Amino acid sequence: MSEDLGVRITIEVIEEEGDRFDYNISANSGLTLEEVRAILAGALSITILGEPDPPSQAEALSNVIDYLETEFVSTTEMNIVLTKKEGE
């Protein structure tokens, strides 16, 4: 039997009350949070590139960015965090 050397990330989405969703993400032992994030970002990129043409890809990317912005308290706060990180 050959050893499985692949990476496995599982995402379980549970619909909660009020159109909210609970996300459970699990990954192989030993993967860092940064590695999981990079893998998920790569998978997201593939779904955007799967759109039939550049205008559709641009719209999909814009929708993803809009969604991510709603998940954070404010984009200003994110800019502060990014600026501090760049200045380290």
C-alpha positions, -999 to 999 in steps of 0.1 A, spaced: 0 0 0 15 34 -10 17 62 15 -6 92 9 16 122 6 -11 147 -3 -26 175 17 -62 173 28 -82 202 38 -119 198 46 -144 226 49 -178 219 65 -204 246 62 -234 246 85 -263 270 80 -273 287 111 -303 308 119 -306 342 102 -288 334 70 -255 329 89 -231 301 83 -207 283 106 -174 271 89 -154 243 102 -120 239 85 -97 209 93 -64 201 77 -35 176 80 -16 176 112 15 197 109 1 223 85 4 259 98 -24 284 96 -4 303 69 0 271 48 -38 263 51 -45 299 41 -22 297 11 -38 264 -1 -73 278 2 -63 310 -16 -48 289 -44 -81 269 -47 -101 302 -47 -79 315 -75 -86 283 -96 -124 289 -92 -119 325 -104 -98 314 -134 -125 289 -142 -147 317 -153 -151 318 -191 -134 351 -199 -114 380 -183 -145 402 -176 -162 373 -158 -129 366 -139 -127 403 -129 -163 402 -117 -157 371 -96 -125 385 -81 -144 418 -73 -171 398 -56 -146 379 -35 -129 411 -24 -162 427 -15 -171 396 6 -138 396 24 -142 433 32 -175 426 49 -159 400 71 -135 424 88 -145 452 111 -132 478 86 -108 480 58 -91 510 75 -82 487 104 -69 461 80 -47 488 63 -33 498 97 -24 461 104 -8 458 69 11 491 74 25 479 107 35 446 93 54 463 64 72 486 89 86 457 110 
